Amino acid sequence: MSESAAAVASVCSRCDGRGWIVSRDGGAGSARPCACRDANRSERLLDATGIPPRYRACTLENFTTRGRPKASLEQLVAARKSAEEYVEGFIGDAGGFSQGGLLFIGPPGTGKTHLAAAVLTALVHDYRVRGRFVDFTSLIHQIQSTFDPSSPESKHAVLDPVIGADVLVLDELGAQKPTPWVQDILYLVINTRYTRRLPTIFTSNYRLDDDSSGKPSEGGYEEFGRRLDRGGLPLADRISPVLLSRLFEMTKPVSLTAVDDYRGMTRGPRRRRPAASGRP
């Protein structure tokens, strides 16, 4: 379908794309908002979240749990259920948005970002929230780019939409080397949202420990540690104790530590290259 044909096909048949339905009453007529205005608003809000194209189609419905080993399957089902319950319970008894968030923990490729993006998408569609999705490493680089005198953006222009979003997804928490400057940025984002009681959804490749002894809060960390390029470090090694305490208050941890690398499974085995024959 051509671009012009697609545009025609997308025009609402009820209001001819005007966004208002006019009822003739013998005079100028009366108008009421068309239902397509709400649908268009959801799409505009979703576009404004900044969810990367790879994750725009992620939903809780298409988060697959089929064909997985039993240990993985149990965690995947539990993780999806936690995400679904969070969306369903987002409006509290007092009528306001939830003040809590989620923290998806597990090795790379286990579906953490899919679930986080799917939750944000569902909240935008169901509750018309102003959401924001940011990869923490990309956020740091974007802030650093504002230091260039020729940059069209300021640090505040980058950070204000992140700090003030109704719901924030902060992907890859702990991925950046914890320099003092990075810690300051992280503290500004997390602590401000904590004090404002704004819900935040995190993902992290780093494990949670249940106490200061360093013992894992649940099984599977031996394999987790072997498979992580970063050595399966605890999240406490990547963020300050103050922020770790904030996380425990702000979020419900959702573990995916026993899940196999889904991306690795879907890629399948690599084809071996033929051995070099020595000829050009």
C-alpha positions as CSV (number, residue, x, y, z in Angstrom):
1,M,0.0,0.0,0.0
2,S,1.4,3.4,-1.0
3,E,1.9,6.1,1.6
4,S,-1.0,8.2,0.3
5,A,-3.3,5.1,0.2
6,A,-2.4,4.3,3.7
7,A,-3.2,7.8,4.8
8,V,-6.6,7.6,3.2
9,A,-7.3,4.2,4.7
10,S,-6.4,5.5,8.2
11,V,-9.0,8.3,8.1
12,C,-11.8,7.7,10.5
13,S,-15.0,6.9,8.7
14,R,-17.2,8.4,11.5
15,C,-15.7,11.9,11.4
16,D,-13.8,11.9,8.1
17,G,-10.6,12.6,10.1
18,R,-11.9,15.8,11.7
19,G,-11.9,14.4,15.2
20,W,-15.5,15.7,15.8
21,I,-18.9,14.3,14.9
22,V,-21.3,17.0,13.8
23,S,-25.0,16.4,14.3
24,R,-27.2,18.6,12.1
25,D,-30.0,20.3,14.0
26,G,-31.3,22.8,11.5
27,G,-28.8,25.4,12.5
28,A,-25.0,25.4,12.8
29,G,-25.2,21.9,14.3
30,S,-23.7,20.5,17.5
31,A,-20.4,18.6,17.7
32,R,-19.1,15.9,20.0
33,P,-15.6,14.4,20.2
34,C,-15.2,11.3,18.1
35,A,-13.8,8.1,19.7
36,C,-10.8,8.2,17.3
37,R,-9.5,11.2,19.2
38,D,-8.7,8.9,22.2
39,A,-7.1,6.3,20.0
40,N,-5.0,9.0,18.3
41,R,-4.0,10.4,21.7
42,S,-2.8,7.0,22.8
43,E,-0.6,6.7,19.7
44,R,0.8,10.2,20.2
45,L,1.6,9.4,23.9
46,L,3.2,6.1,22.9
47,D,5.3,7.8,20.3
48,A,6.5,10.3,22.9
49,T,7.7,7.5,25.3
50,G,10.8,6.9,23.2
51,I,10.4,3.1,23.3
52,P,13.0,1.8,20.7
53,P,11.6,0.4,17.5
54,R,12.7,-3.1,18.4
55,Y,10.4,-3.1,21.4
56,R,7.4,-1.1,20.1
57,A,5.5,-4.3,19.3
58,C,6.2,-5.9,22.6
59,T,3.1,-6.7,24.6
60,L,2.3,-8.9,27.6
61,E,0.2,-11.1,25.3
62,N,3.1,-11.8,22.9
63,F,5.6,-12.5,25.7
64,T,6.1,-16.2,24.9
65,T,6.7,-18.9,27.5
66,R,6.4,-21.9,25.2
67,G,9.1,-24.5,24.6
68,R,11.2,-23.5,27.6
69,P,12.8,-25.8,30.3
70,K,10.7,-26.2,33.5
71,A,12.9,-23.9,35.6
72,S,12.8,-21.2,33.0
73,L,9.1,-21.7,32.3
74,E,8.1,-21.2,36.0
75,Q,10.0,-17.9,36.2
76,L,8.7,-16.6,32.9
77,V,5.1,-17.3,33.8
78,A,5.6,-15.7,37.2
79,A,7.3,-12.6,35.7
80,R,4.5,-12.1,33.2
81,K,1.9,-12.5,35.9
82,S,3.6,-9.9,38.0
83,A,3.6,-7.5,35.0
84,E,-0.1,-8.2,34.3
85,E,-1.0,-7.6,38.0
86,Y,1.0,-4.4,38.1
87,V,-1.0,-3.0,35.1
88,E,-4.3,-4.2,36.4
89,G,-3.7,-2.6,39.8
90,F,-2.1,0.6,38.6
91,I,-5.0,2.7,39.8
92,G,-5.1,2.5,43.6
93,D,-8.1,2.4,46.0
94,A,-7.8,6.2,46.3
95,G,-8.1,6.6,42.6
96,G,-4.5,7.8,41.9
97,F,-1.7,6.1,40.1
98,S,0.4,3.4,41.8
99,Q,3.5,4.9,43.5
100,G,5.4,1.6,43.3
101,G,7.3,0.1,40.4
102,L,9.0,-3.1,39.2
103,L,12.6,-4.3,39.0
104,F,13.3,-7.0,36.4
105,I,16.5,-8.8,37.3
106,G,18.3,-11.5,35.2
107,P,21.0,-12.2,32.7
108,P,20.9,-10.7,29.1
109,G,18.4,-12.1,26.7
110,T,15.8,-13.3,29.2
111,G,13.0,-10.9,28.3
112,K,13.4,-8.2,30.9
113,T,13.2,-5.3,28.4
114,H,10.3,-6.9,26.6
115,L,8.3,-7.0,29.8
116,A,9.3,-3.5,30.8
117,A,8.3,-2.0,27.4
118,A,5.1,-4.1,27.4
119,V,4.1,-2.8,30.8
120,L,4.7,0.8,29.7
121,T,2.8,0.3,26.5
122,A,-0.2,-1.1,28.4
123,L,-0.2,1.8,30.9
124,V,-0.2,4.3,28.1
125,H,-3.1,2.6,26.3
126,D,-5.1,1.9,29.5
127,Y,-4.5,5.0,31.6
128,R,-3.1,7.6,29.1
129,V,0.0,8.1,31.2
130,R,2.9,10.2,30.0
131,G,5.6,7.6,29.9
132,R,9.3,7.6,29.1
133,F,11.7,4.8,28.2
134,V,15.4,5.4,28.5
135,D,18.4,3.1,28.2
136,F,20.7,4.3,31.0
137,T,23.9,4.1,28.9
138,S,22.3,6.1,26.1
139,L,21.0,8.7,28.7
140,I,24.5,9.2,30.0
141,H,25.9,9.7,26.5
142,Q,23.1,12.1,25.7
143,I,23.9,14.2,28.8
144,Q,27.6,14.2,27.9
145,S,26.8,15.5,24.4
146,T,25.2,18.6,26.0
147,F,28.7,19.6,27.3
148,D,29.6,20.6,23.7
149,P,29.0,24.3,23.4
150,S,27.4,23.8,20.0
151,S,24.9,21.3,21.4
152,P,21.2,22.4,20.8
153,E,20.2,20.7,24.1
154,S,20.9,21.4,27.7
155,K,21.4,19.0,30.5
156,H,18.0,20.0,31.9
157,A,16.3,19.5,28.6
158,V,17.5,15.9,28.6
159,L,16.8,15.1,32.2
160,D,13.6,16.9,32.9
161,P,11.3,14.7,30.8
162,V,13.0,11.6,32.4
163,I,12.6,12.8,36.0
164,G,9.1,14.1,35.5
165,A,7.4,11.3,33.5
166,D,4.3,9.8,35.0
167,V,6.0,6.4,34.5
168,L,9.6,5.8,33.7
169,V,11.3,2.7,32.3
170,L,15.1,2.8,33.2
171,D,16.7,0.0,31.2
172,E,20.0,-1.6,32.0
173,L,20.5,-0.2,35.5
174,G,24.1,-0.7,36.5
175,A,25.4,-1.0,33.0
176,Q,27.6,2.1,33.3
177,K,30.9,2.1,35.2
178,P,29.9,3.7,38.6
179,T,32.1,6.8,38.4
180,P,31.2,9.6,40.8
181,W,29.6,11.6,37.9
182,V,27.5,8.6,36.8
183,Q,26.4,8.0,40.4
184,D,25.4,11.7,40.7
185,I,23.2,11.4,37.6
186,L,21.6,8.2,38.8
187,Y,21.0,9.7,42.3
188,L,19.3,12.7,40.8
189,V,17.0,10.6,38.7
190,I,16.1,7.9,41.2
191,N,16.0,10.1,44.3
192,T,13.9,12.8,42.7
193,R,11.4,10.2,41.5
194,Y,11.4,8.5,44.9
195,T,10.6,11.8,46.7
196,R,7.9,12.6,44.2
197,R,6.4,9.1,44.5
198,L,6.6,8.6,40.7
199,P,6.5,4.9,39.6
200,T,9.6,3.6,37.9
201,I,10.3,0.3,36.2
202,F,13.9,-0.9,36.1
203,T,15.8,-3.7,34.4
204,S,19.2,-4.9,35.4
205,N,21.7,-7.7,34.5
206,Y,23.1,-7.5,38.0
207,R,21.9,-9.7,40.8
208,L,20.1,-8.8,44.1
209,D,21.5,-10.1,47.4
210,D,19.2,-10.7,50.3
211,D,21.6,-9.4,52.9
212,S,25.0,-8.0,53.5
213,S,26.6,-11.5,53.5
214,G,26.5,-11.5,49.7
215,K,24.5,-14.8,49.5
216,P,22.1,-14.8,46.6
217,S,18.4,-14.3,47.4
218,E,17.5,-17.4,45.3
219,G,19.2,-20.1,43.3
220,G,20.6,-20.0,39.8
221,Y,23.3,-17.4,40.4
222,E,26.2,-19.8,39.7
223,E,25.1,-20.1,36.1
224,F,24.1,-16.4,36.1
225,G,27.7,-15.5,37.0
226,R,29.2,-17.7,34.4
227,R,27.1,-16.4,31.6
228,L,27.4,-12.7,32.4
229,D,30.3,-10.9,30.7
230,R,30.5,-8.7,33.8
231,G,30.9,-11.7,36.1
232,G,27.4,-11.7,37.6
233,L,28.3,-8.9,40.0
234,P,25.7,-7.8,42.6
235,L,23.8,-4.6,42.0
236,A,25.3,-3.3,45.2
237,D,28.6,-3.1,43.5
238,R,27.2,-0.8,40.8
239,I,25.0,1.7,42.8
240,S,25.3,3.3,46.2
241,P,23.7,1.8,49.3
242,V,21.4,4.8,49.5
243,L,20.0,4.1,46.0
244,L,19.8,0.4,46.6
245,S,17.7,1.1,49.7
246,R,15.5,3.4,47.5
247,L,15.0,0.6,45.0
248,F,13.8,-1.8,47.6
249,E,11.2,0.8,48.7
250,M,10.2,1.8,45.2
251,T,9.9,-1.5,43.4
252,K,8.9,-5.1,43.5
253,P,11.8,-7.3,42.3
254,V,10.9,-9.8,39.5
255,S,13.5,-12.5,39.0
256,L,14.4,-14.0,35.7
257,T,17.7,-15.4,36.9
258,A,17.0,-19.1,36.0
259,V,15.8,-18.2,32.4
260,D,17.9,-19.3,29.4
261,D,19.0,-16.7,26.9
262,Y,15.9,-16.4,24.7
263,R,17.8,-14.4,22.0
264,G,20.4,-17.1,21.8
265,M,17.7,-19.8,21.5
266,T,15.9,-18.0,18.7
267,R,19.1,-17.3,16.7
268,G,19.9,-21.1,16.6
269,P,23.3,-22.6,16.0
270,R,25.8,-20.7,14.0
271,R,26.8,-22.1,10.6
272,R,30.5,-23.0,10.5
273,R,32.5,-21.3,7.8
274,P,34.2,-23.7,5.4
275,A,37.9,-24.3,6.2
276,A,40.3,-22.2,4.3
277,S,41.6,-24.0,1.2
278,G,44.8,-21.9,0.9
279,R,43.8,-20.7,-2.5
280,P,42.9,-17.1,-3.2
